């Protein structure tokens, strides 16, 4: 794979990750749904959809799937960035800080 192909794939992967992150937030909010009334029918339906006690609910299964796809796309972004040599400035700063703290200059900790 060429560098240009990897960069374009990274753009697509980041876009997908952002979309799944938005879906993930919406799924969490959906699981906070409450029944409109305290009658047994509304409460029972809400428990089937959202889950209650030890039941995960129908919507929890959807949330779990969105979470899996988000994690996959996030891992893809991280690996593409690593392959392209893209690092966060905080990573570079952390490496500099570790070198500055290491006793004896470049000798390391051992």
C-alpha positions as CSV (number, residue, x, y, z in Angstrom):
1,X,0.0,0.0,0.0
2,X,1.4,3.4,-0.9
3,X,1.6,6.3,1.5
4,X,-1.1,8.2,-0.4
5,X,-3.4,5.2,-0.2
6,X,-2.8,4.9,3.5
7,X,-3.4,8.6,4.1
8,X,-6.7,8.5,2.2
9,X,-7.7,5.4,4.1
10,X,-6.8,7.2,7.4
11,X,-9.2,10.1,6.4
12,X,-12.0,7.6,5.7
13,X,-11.3,5.7,9.0
14,X,-11.3,8.9,11.0
15,X,-14.6,9.9,9.4
16,X,-16.1,6.5,10.2
17,X,-14.8,6.6,13.8
18,X,-16.4,10.0,14.3
19,X,-19.7,8.8,13.0
20,X,-19.6,5.7,15.2
21,X,-18.7,7.9,18.2
22,X,-21.8,10.0,17.5
23,X,-23.9,6.8,17.3
24,X,-22.4,5.6,20.5
25,X,-23.5,8.7,22.4
26,X,-27.0,8.5,21.0
27,X,-27.2,4.8,22.0
28,X,-26.2,5.6,25.5
29,X,-28.9,8.3,25.7
30,X,-31.5,5.9,24.3
31,X,-30.7,3.5,27.2
32,X,-31.8,6.2,29.6
33,X,-35.3,6.0,28.3
34,X,-38.0,5.9,31.0
35,X,-41.6,4.6,30.7
36,X,-44.1,7.4,30.1
37,X,-46.3,6.1,32.9
38,X,-46.1,3.7,35.8
39,X,-48.6,1.2,34.4
40,X,-47.5,-2.4,33.9
41,X,-47.6,-2.3,30.1
42,X,-45.4,0.7,29.8
43,X,-43.0,-0.5,32.5
44,X,-42.8,-4.0,30.9
45,X,-42.2,-2.6,27.4
46,X,-39.5,-0.3,28.8
47,X,-37.8,-3.2,30.6
48,X,-37.7,-5.2,27.3
49,X,-36.2,-2.3,25.4
50,X,-33.8,-0.8,27.8
51,X,-33.4,-3.7,30.2
52,X,-33.9,-4.0,33.9
53,X,-32.5,-6.1,36.7
54,X,-30.3,-8.7,34.9
55,X,-31.8,-8.3,31.5
56,X,-29.7,-6.3,29.0
57,X,-32.6,-5.3,26.8
58,X,-33.0,-5.1,23.1
59,X,-31.4,-1.7,22.8
60,X,-28.4,-2.8,24.8
61,X,-27.5,-5.3,22.1
62,X,-27.5,-2.5,19.5
63,X,-25.4,-0.3,21.8
64,X,-22.9,-3.2,22.1
65,X,-22.6,-3.6,18.4
66,X,-22.0,0.1,17.9
67,X,-19.3,0.0,20.6
68,X,-17.6,-2.9,18.8
69,X,-17.5,-1.1,15.5
70,X,-16.3,2.1,17.1
71,X,-13.5,0.2,18.8
72,X,-12.5,-1.5,15.5
73,X,-12.5,1.8,13.6
74,X,-10.5,3.5,16.5
75,X,-7.9,0.7,16.4
76,X,-7.7,1.0,12.6
77,X,-7.0,4.8,12.9
78,X,-4.4,4.2,15.6
79,X,-2.6,1.6,13.5
80,X,-2.7,3.7,10.3
81,X,-1.3,6.6,12.2
82,X,1.5,4.4,13.6
83,X,2.3,3.0,10.2
84,X,2.4,6.5,8.8
85,X,4.6,7.8,11.6
86,X,2.0,10.2,12.9
87,X,2.3,10.8,16.6
88,X,0.7,13.2,19.0
89,X,2.8,16.1,20.3
90,X,2.0,14.8,23.8
91,X,3.8,11.6,23.0
92,X,6.9,13.5,21.8
93,X,6.8,15.7,24.9
94,X,6.5,12.6,27.2
95,X,9.5,11.1,25.5
96,X,11.5,14.3,26.1
97,X,10.4,14.4,29.7
98,X,11.5,10.8,30.3
99,X,14.9,11.5,28.7
100,X,15.3,14.6,31.0
101,X,14.5,12.6,34.1
102,X,16.7,9.6,33.3
103,X,19.8,9.5,35.6
104,X,23.1,9.7,33.8
105,X,22.0,11.2,30.6
106,X,21.5,8.6,27.8
107,X,22.4,5.6,30.0
108,X,18.8,4.9,30.9
109,X,17.4,3.6,34.2
110,X,19.4,0.4,34.6
